[in-house]
Amino acid sequence: MDRSVVTSTVRTLWDREIVPSLSQLVAVPAISPAFDPAWEEHGELAAAIAHVRAWIESRSLPGVTLDVVQLAGRTPLLVVDVPAFGNSGDDTVLLYGHLDKQPPVGGWGEGLGPWTPVLRDGRLYGRGAADDGYSGYAAIAALEAVRAAGGSHSRCVVLLETGEESGSPDLPAYLSHLSERLGQVSLVVCLDSGGSDYDRMWLTTSLRGLVQVTMTVRVLEGGLHSGMSSGMVPSSFRIARVLLDRLEDSLTGEILVPEMHVEIPPHRLTEVREAVEAAPGALWGPVPRVGDLQPMSSDEVEQALGMGWRPTLSVTGADGLPLPDDAGNVLRPFTSLVLSFRLPPTASSAAALEAVRERLTTDVPYNATVELSRVESADGWNAPTLAPWLSAALDDAGKEVFGAPWRTVSLGGSIPFMGLLHEAYPDAQFVVTGAVGPDSNCHVPDEWLHLAHAARVTEAIALVLDAQASQR
């Protein structure tokens, strides 16, 4: 495969074809179903799929078929089936991304907005540019580059869903529905991730799982004057604090639930140390901290392990607490807290959830009533060992495309599709990567895509596709 042609093809596509179309995609408010219950009526998810489908159809890839698959009551899915090129194998490479978006949220910078694409200093701003609208374009560009450069690739299926930001609730049904059509998947390429800088290719080798519950502590049918009842009636907030102390050491942040801890594999420890050495300061540096805030650990390896392989608890929401200006001298009847746990990749989310349930509902102080609602759990994912051909291809991409060796990252977020695919195709290899960096602002205001880095990632995927086909 002619490497210079790969580079020129990818860069030309990004500059002339992808950026204009991706900018139009940013303007589509395709909010994920969890944040837009009337998504089907609004039609924005369908509009996003139609837009990307039209762009792919305009590429005139020989033999390609495009289908919008939508099971009853579920979000639509775009399936792009590209026949093998220069390769007679009967396996399938699955390339994954998603087109649904996080809510817009307020506070965007001057001249920026969630549905207003803005090109500035090599960045494309707007909701869904980085997470994850570019993925389908990058997948098609990589395939075109392989063909233009005289390389080869196996049969490839590009799968773009519209429910990832809602936890991919429809994917199990679609995987079952499409299993015969997908065939034997030997390689999964996921472009919904990123890394610690824009200087190299980052491979996500593990994803944390999660447990989330809303805990409500009730003590009264209605509020009472605090001056007349406090000291006799226990505070729902204090009871909630006692229950939280069963789960977390408030001084250190250590999780006290044994079911949430695992032994970290030695090779993952090695990867973490290499990643920290490659990008020192990349984890703590971009954090928009206030004042002289210090991290939970000054050791960067510990920071990385804390974000990837150790359980954590975040209280992400509350109810029963009035705003300060509305707070009177009232002993409140209840306190609700949303407890969001991140779990190590290999921990059992079911066992962790049961342990949390037991600790929150057993021997509750003062016999207060505790209710658990909005319960959610999901296992993490730990990537299989890289095959020699894939490791060599990544080495080549690091040297030829980035000029720096590839490194790995363990992310705190979940990509449900990875666990589902790993379970369905246990022998498949996985390349989970992407163009998102530590300051790309995914899920928050001023989301942006580093265009040059996205093009380099596209080149790297082209090398991986050719290497996969060549070793068959």
GIBEL-V682270 format. One record per helix or strand of 3 or more residues. SS is the DSSP state (@ for helix, = for strand). FROM is the first residue (numbers start at 1). LEN is the number of residues. Records with the same first field share a line. If there is no record, write none. Layout:
# GIBEL-V682270
SS = FROM-LEN, FROM-LEN
This chain:
# GIBEL-V682270
@ = 3-24, 33-3, 39-4, 44-15, 129-20, 164-3, 171-12, 226-4, 236-10, 258-3, 266-13, 282-4, 300-9, 324-3, 349-13, 365-3, 388-15, 416-9, 451-20
= = 65-5, 77-6, 92-7, 118-3, 123-3, 155-7, 185-6, 202-6, 209-10, 312-8, 334-10, 369-10, 407-5, 429-4, 448-3
